[in-house]
């Protein structure tokens, strides 16, 4: 990726813009973030009970599917994390 690229222009391994979430399901987003941060890390970053109290992929998906603001926050974290990963910058 060139030095002039912005995070909004970051592309995945298929050449698609990460921010567009093309073909990325909510389940795959939650699984990716769980694998990357774990439940404690997700709770620390997003402060949602679905990541703090008896967390599971199934319960998180149920909550996120019916709560638009929460889904938006999860998608934004996914975009930031994937963009940093593609650009070779560590996310903390």
C-alpha positions in Angstrom: 0.0 0.0 0.0 1.4 3.4 -0.9 2.2 6.0 1.7 -0.5 8.3 0.2 -3.3 5.8 0.9 -5.8 6.7 3.5 -7.4 4.2 5.9 -10.6 4.7 4.0 -8.9 3.3 0.9 -7.5 0.2 2.6 -8.3 -2.9 0.6 -8.5 -6.6 1.7 -6.7 -9.5 0.0 -9.5 -9.6 -2.6 -9.0 -5.9 -3.6 -12.3 -4.8 -2.0 -12.5 -1.7 0.1 -12.6 -2.8 3.7 -14.9 0.1 4.8 -17.6 -1.2 2.4 -17.9 -4.6 4.2 -18.6 -6.2 0.9 -19.6 -9.8 1.5 -18.7 -9.7 5.1 -21.4 -11.2 7.4 -22.0 -10.0 11.0 -21.1 -13.5 12.2 -17.7 -13.4 10.5 -17.1 -9.9 11.9 -17.8 -11.0 15.5 -15.7 -14.2 15.0 -12.8 -12.2 13.7 -13.0 -9.6 16.5 -13.3 -12.3 19.1 -10.3 -14.1 17.7 -8.3 -10.9 17.6 -9.3 -9.3 21.0 -11.1 -12.0 23.0 -14.3 -11.2 25.0 -12.4 -9.1 27.6 -10.8 -7.0 24.9 -14.1 -6.4 23.1 -15.8 -5.4 26.3 -12.9 -3.0 27.1 -13.1 -1.4 23.6 -16.9 -1.3 23.1 -18.5 -1.6 26.6 -21.4 -3.8 25.7 -22.9 -6.4 28.0 -23.0 -9.0 25.2 -19.2 -9.1 25.5 -19.1 -9.0 29.3 -21.9 -11.1 30.7 -21.8 -14.8 29.6 -20.5 -13.9 26.2 -20.9 -16.1 23.2 -21.0 -15.7 19.4 -24.7 -16.6 19.4 -25.7 -14.1 22.2 -23.6 -11.3 20.7 -25.2 -11.8 17.2 -28.7 -11.8 18.7 -28.0 -8.5 20.4 -26.2 -6.9 17.5 -28.9 -7.9 15.0 -31.6 -6.0 17.0 -29.5 -3.1 18.1 -28.4 -0.8 15.3 -26.1 1.5 17.3 -24.2 -1.5 18.7 -23.8 -3.1 15.3 -22.4 0.1 13.9 -19.8 0.3 16.7 -18.8 -3.3 16.1 -18.5 -2.7 12.3 -16.4 0.4 12.9 -14.0 -1.5 15.2 -13.8 -4.3 12.5 -13.0 -1.7 9.8 -10.3 0.0 12.0 -8.8 -3.4 13.0 -8.7 -4.8 9.4 -7.4 -1.5 8.0 -4.5 -1.5 10.5 -3.8 -5.2 9.8 -3.7 -4.7 6.0 -1.5 -1.6 6.4 0.8 -3.5 8.8 0.0 -1.2 11.8 -0.7 -2.9 15.2 -4.1 -2.1 16.9 -4.0 -1.9 20.6 
